[in-house]
Amino acid sequence: MTEKFAPVDKILKEQGNDPAKLIPILQKVQELYRYLPEDVMRHIANKLEISPAKVFGVATFFAHFAITPKGKHIIKVCNGTACHVKGSSYVINTIKEKLNLKEGQDTTEDGLFTLECVSCLGACGLAPVMVVDEVVHGQISPAQACKLIDEIAAAEAKNA
């Protein structure tokens, strides 16, 4: 057991090295790293004696799992029909500009924020809706979104 994989091996041991518990194993690993690193998924496959394809298949099938690094703060903006009609695309574009996210990039260079555009957040009556770290912000404007991002960044700088 290498030191790099020691925390993962501990999770595997707690789960009984049981391939049937792949999803809970991946959930705990994602809690640890905030995403599922490729080398860790290969290690899990090796330890569970299953194919890496099976582990990658599960990790990429479920939207809850991330195979790329995520920011400390997750910003989800709904772009479903109700939110789109109420201007969520303006909120999304403003946030991308505010965070200096380039095409195909969803996490800031400093790893502080990740922007996710989602199909539905289940709060159509509050459209457009933005969720930041599991807190719902309804009827959000681009300016309000930027203010919230500034507040979070300021709090992080203060705590650094």
Rosetta blueprint (number, residue, H / E / L):
1 M L
2 T L
3 E L
4 K L
5 F L
6 A H
7 P H
8 V H
9 D H
10 K H
11 I H
12 L H
13 K H
14 E H
15 Q L
16 G L
17 N L
18 D L
19 P H
20 A H
21 K H
22 L H
23 I H
24 P H
25 I H
26 L H
27 Q H
28 K H
29 V H
30 Q H
31 E H
32 L H
33 Y H
34 R L
35 Y L
36 L L
37 P L
38 E H
39 D H
40 V H
41 M H
42 R H
43 H H
44 I H
45 A H
46 N H
47 K H
48 L H
49 E L
50 I L
51 S L
52 P H
53 A H
54 K H
55 V H
56 F H
57 G H
58 V H
59 A H
60 T H
61 F H
62 F L
63 A L
64 H L
65 F L
66 A L
67 I L
68 T L
69 P L
70 K L
71 G L
72 K L
73 H E
74 I E
75 I E
76 K E
77 V E
78 C E
79 N L
80 G L
81 T H
82 A H
83 C H
84 H H
85 V H
86 K L
87 G L
88 S H
89 S H
90 Y H
91 V H
92 I H
93 N H
94 T H
95 I H
96 K H
97 E H
98 K H
99 L L
100 N L
101 L L
102 K L
103 E L
104 G L
105 Q L
106 D L
107 T E
108 T L
109 E L
110 D L
111 G L
112 L L
113 F E
114 T E
115 L E
116 E E
117 C E
118 V E
119 S L
120 C L
121 L L
122 G L
123 A L
124 C H
125 G H
126 L H
127 A L
128 P L
129 V L
130 M E
131 V E
132 V E
133 D L
134 E L
135 V E
136 V E
137 H E
138 G L
139 Q L
140 I L
141 S L
142 P H
143 A H
144 Q H
145 A H
146 C H
147 K H
148 L H
149 I H
150 D H
151 E H
152 I H
153 A H
154 A H
155 A H
156 E H
157 A H
158 K H
159 N H
160 A L
